[in-house]
Amino acid sequence: MSLWEERDSPVEVYLLGTSIEPNHMEIKGMINISNFERVPEEEWQSTSVPRTQDNCVGHGTHLAALVSGQIVGVAKDIKIHSLRVLNCQGKGKVSGILMGLEFLWKKLVSNPSKRMVVLLPLVSGYSQSINNACKRLARAGAVLVAAAGNFQSNACAYSPASAPEVITVGAVDSQDQPFTQGPLGTNYGSCVDIFAPGKSIVSADKDCTICYVRKSGTAQAAAHVAGIAALMLTAQPNLTVAELRQRLLHYSISNAINDTWFPVEQRVKTPNLVAALPPSTQETGGQMFCRTVWSEPWEFRLTHAAEAHCDPEEELLGCSSFSQSGKRQGERVGILGNRRVCLAFGDSQVSAVARCCLLRRANCSIHTAAPALVGLKTYTHCPDPDQVLTGCSSHWEVENLDVFPHTTPKRGTNQPRRCAGHKEASVHASCCHAPGLQCTTKMYRPLSPLEKVTVSCDAGWTLTSCSAHPETSVTLGAFPVDNTCVVKHQDPEETGRTSEEFVIVTAICCRIQPSGQA
């Protein structure tokens, strides 16, 4: 049986929003209108927006059909439960959303084997309470998919879009370009995980049981991704939330979006990924899944350092930093509570960039060398011969130093063994042991001044660390994009760099070698 052939599904989708018209031909028999309703009183007398059936059920009906409709649906015949937290004006309260998430958490805790996809086609101002409730529900095993918002601004300023545990979805048009509509348009930034179709999308209309209508927005994009998530869980019910997210990102379409539409400071942070259905075959054992996680904007930080966190199910294998101003003081892997976190230092524009990977039965550790102060460089290495080097990072008190992995290969291999950095910097090696884990390095030194330098891992290998040795030039930083290490400089013509001031870009690439293979 193909992975995507129709079968009985253990998955149910819960839609928090307006109500749904359950008799439309697309979704008839697949909708459960729950008795959960937490909406504020409506104020139609004080608004020019009339009270109509479209306001009450039109939005929810359109989205429900996109998820599981017989014709337009992504995951046909998936059961959808409606929880009403928005009134007929499309307005809600934080308290109502929190109660809806609490209701779902209790339902999931009482039946842990249930596979639940929660569609959140709503946007509020930033709310730590909403984000915390999303975190708790995701930790219980629910897959949460949220709309990024339609304000042409940073999604990190809104909830639930800013919740790290949520899969946040931006919208593109039929040409895979950012959705815009008059003054509105998709949100962007590091809190967006992926984009999906959201411009002029045809789906069920509330006017009659065979009517259709076009609607636009990131809610429609999120509904597409919720449908994909439901299909993935139907095919592989044992996928964890972290495994599903990693696979969703890995099999997306990359570099289709023209990122010049986004503000300059958001282009490197906004993922250039459009959702696609994963292949209808199980993955081979050698595929290693990693994703890139950026720190929150400085206005949301609790400490002076930028912090990028992986999911508890993921291993932090690489840590780098980036600042549009170039005023960086490096990065390092630190311990907060009992979790490793990527910390970046510098001015208010600096971002920490974590490489978060799925690595079963891993034993990972960090090894640090204090500044050497004498000699040419500071070195550190993986002392355990069973561990391999998965990442290098460095932190310094003065500006404009950097770090690079120094390769001391074993005989007949190119396996990285140690990291080297400036003598005035502390250097940190990320070392891991896991069954079948192999790592190698790829280095590139351009022959002419370039604003952006890249090096990519070969097919079958996955990028775990991205760093730069700038010799005498200044970099804005290094960061992973899919399976490519990217290092950016200030404009070469502005800085007047010479051929002796080029950067050496280094990627550490890893894979899982299946047992029994050489």
Residue, then its C-alpha position, 0 to 999 in steps of 0.5 A: m500500500s502506498l503511504w498516501e493511499e486512503r485508510d482509516s485515520p487515527v488523526e483528528v483535526y481541531l479548528l479553533g476559530t468561527s463555527i462551520e457549516p457542516n452540511h456543505m458537500e465537501i465536508k458533510g459527515m466529517i464535522n463535529i460542532s463541539n459544545f465548546e464556545r468562548v466568544p466575546e459579546e458582539e458589538w454590531q450596533s457600533t460597527s459598520v460590518p453587518r451581522t451575516q452568516d458569512n461572518c459566523v461560519g464562512h471562515g471556518t467552513h472555507l478552512a475545514a474544506l481545505v483541510s479535509g474536503q472531498i474535492v479541495g481538501v488536502a487530507k480527505d475524510i479526516k474528522i474535524h472538530s470545531l471549537r468556537v473562540l471567535n465571534c461573528q465579527g471574527k473577534g476573540k479574547v485571550s481568555g477564550i483562546l486559553m480555555g480552548l487550548e486547555f480544553l484540548w490539553k485535557k482531552l489529549v492527556s486523558n487519551p495520550s494515544k490520540r493523534m491531534v492536529v490543532l489548526l489556529p487560524l487566528v492572530s493576537g498581539y504577542s501573548q506569553s500566556i498563549n505561547n505557554a499554553c501552546k507549549r504545554l499542548a505540544r509537549a502533550g503530543a499535539v501538532l499545532v499549526a498557526a497562521a503567521g498573520n496578514f500584516q506584512s510585519n514580523a510574525c514574532a510580534y504576534s501569538p500564537a505565531s511566535a510560539p516556538e512549539v507551533i508550526t507557523v505558516g506564511a502565505v504565497d500566491s500561485q507563483d510561490q511569491p509572498f501573498t499581498q492584497g492591498p495594504l495586507g500581506t503575509n507576515y515574515g521573519s524567524c518565527v515563520d517555519i514555512f510558507a504555503p498557498g494562501k492567495s485566492i484559494v478556492s474552497a467551500d462557501k457557506d451560501c449553499t451546499i455546493c457553493y465555492v468562494r475564493k479567500s486569501g490569507t495565512a489562515q488558508a496557508a495554515a489549513h494546507v499545512a494542517g492537512i499535510a500534517a494530518l496525512m503524515l500522521t495517518a501514514q506514520p502515527n508514531l511520528t513525534v511532533a519534532e519528527l513531523r516538523q523536521r520532515l515537513l521542512h526537509y521535503s519542502i520546496s526551497n528557494a522558490i520565493n523572491d526574498t527581495w519582497f521582505p525587509v532587508e533585515q528579515r531576508v536571512k531569517t525568513p525561511n525560503l520554503v514552500a510546503a509540499l507533501p513528502p514522498s509516499t515512501q518511508e525514509t531510509g535509515g541514513q537520512m539525518f534531519c536538521r533545521t535552523v532556529w534563529s533567536e527571538p528579536w532583541e525586544f523579546r530577550l530576557t538576557h543581554a545575549a541572544e538565545a536560540h533553543c532547540d526542541p527537547e527532542e532535538e540535539l543542538l549540534g552547531c551554533s553560529s551568530f549573525s549581525q547586520s551591523g557586523k558588531r559581533q562577539g561570537e557565540r557559544v553553546g551554554i547550559l540553561g536549566n538542563r538544556r543546551v542553548c546557542l548564545a550569541f553576543g554583540d550589539s542589539q542586532v546580533s542573532a544566535v543561530a542554532r542547528c537543531c537535529l534529530l539524533r537518536r541515542a546520542n551522547c553529546s558534550i561541549h568541550t571548551a578551551a579558554p583564550a590561549l593569549v600566547g601563540l597563534k590560536t586557541y584549540t579545543h577538541c573531542p577527547d572521547p575517541d568515540q565522539v565526532l566533532t559536529g560543530c565549532s563556536s567561539h566567544w571573545e571580549v573584543e570585536n571582529l574575531d572568529v572561529f573555524p574548525h581545524t581539520t586533523p584527519k584520521r588516516g584515510t578520512n577527512q573527519p574533523r577532530r578539533c576547533a581553532g580560534h583566535k588566541e584571545a577567544s574561548v573556543h568550544a567544540s560540540c562533540c557527539h556519539a550516536p550509532g552510525l554517526q559520521c562527520t566530515t568537513k568542507m571548506y571553500r576560499p573564494l578567489s575574489p571579494l564576495e558579499k556572500v560566500t557559500v559551501s554546501c554539503d554533498a548529497g546524502w550528508t546534512l549540514t550540522s555546523c557553519s563557521a568562517h575563518p575571516e583571516t583579516s576581514v570582518t564578517l557579518g556572521a555565518f548561518p545555515v540555509d537548508n544544507t548550505c553554509v552561508v557567510k556574509h560580508q559587508d559590501p566588498e566595494e564599500t570595505g575595500r577588501t583585497s585578495e589577501e582578506f578573503v574568508i575561509v568558509t567551513a561546513i561540517c556535514c554529517r550522516i547516519q551510516p546504516s548498520g552493516q554498510a561500510 
